[in-house]
Amino acid sequence: MDILGKRIRYLREKYQLSQKQLATRVNLTNAQLSRYELGERKPDPEIIKDIADFFDVSTDYLLGRTDNPDLIEEKNEESLLDPELGVFFKEIKNAPEDRQEQLRKIWEIIKSEGNRESGN
């Protein structure tokens, strides 16, 4: 099974969908979807896009070009062009896993305080 097939199957199972249910929702036959998941066939780019849209993940995630399934909107991409932010993100990415987990917890605290201050 290739990365594309593995990721389609992972997402399908994560959302507790049968092959038939997912196939119906993205206009495929059950047999087509099964072949994609098993890596026996490669879907057309339009089908990859439809599956990515259905699961709200990027096509890059499905294709194995990134391990981050999140979609990045254009305006968010522009903010990543800030050199200081780029260095910051690179340092976080290269930090040990325990340090990354600490930073995630700190970020969650900061977000929750911001929500509390804004009354959300």
Protein Blocks (a to p, Z undefined) as FASTA:
>chain_A
ZZklmmmmmmmmmnopafklmmmmnopafklmmmmmnopaccdfklmmmmmmmnopafkl
mnopacbfbdcdfklmmmmmpmklmmmmmmmmmpcfklmmmmmmmmmmmmmmmmmmnoZZ
